[in-house]
Amino acid sequence: MTSPILSWSIVLQLAIVGFALLLGLLALISIFSKSAPLQVNQADDTPPGSLGWPLVGKTLEYLKPHKSNSTGQFLQEHCSRYGRVFKSHLFGNPTIVSCDLELNTFILQNEGKLFASSYPKSVQSILGKLSMLLVSGEQHRKIRSTAVSHIGTSKSRPDFLRYIDKLSSSLMESWKERKRVPFFKEAKEFTLHVMLKNLLDMEPGDPIAPRILQDFLTFMEGFVSLPLYIPGSPYAKAVKARTRISSTLRVIINERKTRKEGYSRGDFLDEILQKGHLDDEEEVSIVLDLLLAGYETTSGLIALVVYFLAQAPKALQQLKDEHRKLRGNKADGELLDFEDYKQMEFTMNVINEALRCGNLVKFVHRRALKDVKFREYVIPAGWKVLPVISAPHLDPVLHQHPSVFNPWRWEDEATSKKFAPFGGGLRLCPGSDLAKLETAFFLHHFVLTYSWKIKEDECPVSHPYLEFKRGLLLEIEPL
């Protein structure tokens, strides 16, 4: 009689084989779609383009990984052939793709009027139905205003700034005896601990923290994978990881509600519980959203800055000079404050340039609510619309030598008008300023403590969302 373990092993092997065959079939269909595309009548008013094969369309081509400081082969080929605005068939829908700065701005600024958030069902399943990214209307305004209010006050709160400063310094000290550092992993732990402190008043030594970190790592691996819910797949693991994170947060929230001493920690959770304007599901969802955004986006930004600085010695030297000057004006052991942050002008140029070159967010999902006229084109009601946020950042018409990391380009104020790394309109990332502040404080300690090199094969790779697939291994040396 076959043992249950052996039976499960056979089932798993068959599932893996079936998954591989499915991928092969989809890739084959994708190849055929290049030679036999389904053309749409070019006499209509929609932008030029081709839809590929029905159902499959060109999604696999679009999502093919590429370096984050390029737009990738799909967009390069289509923009060259059809222009910066074209139609295709992506994520199961006829789609207008925009690599045009003016159209992108128009789409983002008309949220709720002409366009609506429209993420694939796979994203909805993994983020949850009440995610700030997905909800709309009054519910979105309520949840977003809560997040914006807290982040707006916490980014300049002295006790929170002292915590970020001390955590950064402590991390540098922990590397003193090390020659190599898995940097992206360390950056993820750093940003998660910052957000756990800010949102839940949880210290790094709390036994729950490592469990939350591991679940978030699993979650993100599945978030950028093919959305196939089969046992053992990254996507299936991610869905389960999100359930575990939600359960952990629910326990923390319930314990906080039943505390006899009342709400006294002064963190984000106390704030929303005191207001009492969110229901149980909304409380869990908003904390999870902010943990995810603060942990993933900020760690990605820190990793991008370090990656690009390693290849830009002149920029690194000027950055060091700025921070040496700041440190020279402080007493021994004196912590950074918000006034110091406001003096980090070149640091902000470096951060913005890393965002422009590295493109943390590649695109967002929207849907046309009605027929929309833009220039000579019509975007049909019901069609998906993809504003590719990264495309204008790498457009040689907008930025001279766009693939070159050049922080000095930000001395021209016009550069900021051609830049939208965190989206825009009603869905502008509420934590963008906090991410920059954390990165600036981290850089202050890092550049004054270590020199570093990156292995040549370690580079940022862009998926739908940024993911350093091979990590970011640094060779460090104390200064």
Helices and strands as residue ranges (DSSP letters): H 4-35, H 59-62, E 66-67, H 73-82, E 85-90, E 93-98, H 101-109, E 115-117, H 121-127, H 137-154, H 158-174, E 180-182, H 183-200, H 208-223, H 234-257, H 268-275, H 280-309, H 313-328, H 338-342, H 345-358, E 366-368, E 372-374, E 377-379, E 384-387, H 390-393, G 407-411, G 413-418, G 425-427, H 432-449, E 450-454, E 461-462, E 466-467, E 473-478
